[in-house]
């Protein structure tokens, strides 16, 4: 039934009248791993396949007039390793799930969109995270609720001025808040970006929960051969001690091969990851990784695997 729903959604979007005159792009990513995983709970090592947030999406724009364009995006997550997912399950085992999706306007004064989207604080981790969506390798493993994909959101992105841009996301009350205003919760980011440097600051207020605030700093230096990034994240909740996370990542590229390392650590959990990616073609990458996690539930966990990533557009 979910496969049928996907076909209906894609067909409907392509035949909406104004989209017939618009620029429409079908795109996506297939990302799957075969890995040996030890959950640290005494069950021992097991071989598993993992779908690392593979997705398919449609995006496009329609020029309304000079300096004003309608834009849209609709992404669906696909679990390539499990076609029996429960449609009522919101976990990673769900076969089809909603990802970033929105509609909005873009012009000389910036962009405004409404729908579902990663918060600005989550978006600024992008230069830092080298093992995105790989089990044990993403920020979510630290369990500090700092990476949120927000629904019921309204986001404004400013134009870049001398490399500086600003993002503000408002989340009206939707049952998770008692504020009752348009900005019951909010997320902001201030970003400075050049070809070789990214410096960003983000803050979430009441996004993860009422009374919970997150701040994040990211500094990255990037060129065609290497990248070096530092991240600092603090989660503050009423009546609880702050969770402070620090990490760094680095990569080195030579020809079609990229070598990468990433470490994240807070007071109770530490992860370290090492990997090698080989570019098979312009849109295809074969990777090897090994990730260790210490502390938290399961105490010591480890996964070692091979993943294949294919992008299309």
LINUR-V773338 format. One record per pair of residues at least 6 apart in sequence whose C-alpha atoms are under 6 Angstrom apart, sorted by sequence separation. I is the first residue (numbers start at 1). GAP is how many residues later the second one is. If there is no record, write none. Layout:
BEGIN
I:GAP
I:GAP
END
This chain:
BEGIN
38:6
63:6
105:6
131:6
132:6
192:6
206:6
221:6
236:6
252:6
264:6
279:6
294:6
38:7
62:7
105:7
158:7
173:7
192:7
206:7
221:7
235:7
252:7
264:7
278:7
293:7
37:8
62:8
85:8
86:8
104:8
158:8
191:8
205:8
220:8
235:8
251:8
263:8
278:8
293:8
37:9
61:9
85:9
104:9
157:9
172:9
191:9
204:9
220:9
234:9
251:9
263:9
277:9
292:9
36:10
61:10
85:10
103:10
157:10
172:10
190:10
204:10
219:10
234:10
250:10
262:10
277:10
292:10
36:11
60:11
103:11
156:11
172:11
173:11
190:11
203:11
219:11
233:11
250:11
262:11
276:11
291:11
35:12
60:12
83:12
102:12
156:12
171:12
172:12
189:12
203:12
218:12
233:12
249:12
261:12
276:12
291:12
35:13
59:13
102:13
155:13
170:13
171:13
189:13
202:13
218:13
232:13
249:13
261:13
275:13
290:13
34:14
59:14
101:14
102:14
155:14
171:14
188:14
202:14
217:14
232:14
248:14
260:14
275:14
290:14
34:15
58:15
101:15
154:15
171:15
188:15
201:15
217:15
231:15
248:15
260:15
274:15
289:15
33:16
58:16
79:16
100:16
154:16
170:16
187:16
201:16
216:16
231:16
247:16
274:16
289:16
33:17
57:17
78:17
100:17
153:17
169:17
187:17
200:17
216:17
230:17
247:17
259:17
273:17
288:17
32:18
57:18
78:18
153:18
169:18
186:18
200:18
215:18
230:18
246:18
258:18
273:18
288:18
32:19
56:19
77:19
168:19
186:19
199:19
215:19
229:19
246:19
258:19
272:19
287:19
32:20
56:20
77:20
168:20
185:20
199:20
214:20
229:20
245:20
257:20
272:20
287:20
31:21
55:21
76:21
167:21
185:21
198:21
214:21
228:21
245:21
257:21
271:21
286:21
55:22
76:22
167:22
185:22
198:22
213:22
228:22
244:22
256:22
271:22
286:22
31:23
54:23
55:23
76:23
166:23
197:23
213:23
227:23
256:23
270:23
285:23
30:24
53:24
54:24
75:24
166:24
197:24
212:24
227:24
270:24
285:24
29:25
75:25
122:25
196:25
212:25
226:25
269:25
284:25
29:26
75:26
165:26
196:26
211:26
226:26
269:26
284:26
28:27
74:27
164:27
196:27
211:27
225:27
268:27
269:27
283:27
28:28
51:28
73:28
164:28
225:28
283:28
27:29
28:29
51:29
73:29
163:29
27:30
51:30
72:30
118:30
163:30
26:31
50:31
72:31
118:31
26:32
71:32
117:32
118:32
25:33
71:33
117:33
25:34
70:34
71:34
116:34
24:35
25:35
70:35
116:35
24:36
69:36
23:37
69:37
115:37
23:38
68:38
115:38
22:39
68:39
114:39
22:40
67:40
114:40
67:41
113:41
113:42
112:43
112:44
111:45
111:46
110:47
110:48
110:49
120:68
120:69
52:81
121:81
52:82
121:82
128:101
41:257
40:258
40:259
40:260
40:261
39:262
38:263
38:264
37:265
37:266
36:267
36:268
35:269
35:270
34:271
34:272
33:273
33:274
32:275
32:276
31:277
31:278
30:279
30:280
29:281
29:282
28:283
28:284
27:285
27:286
26:287
END
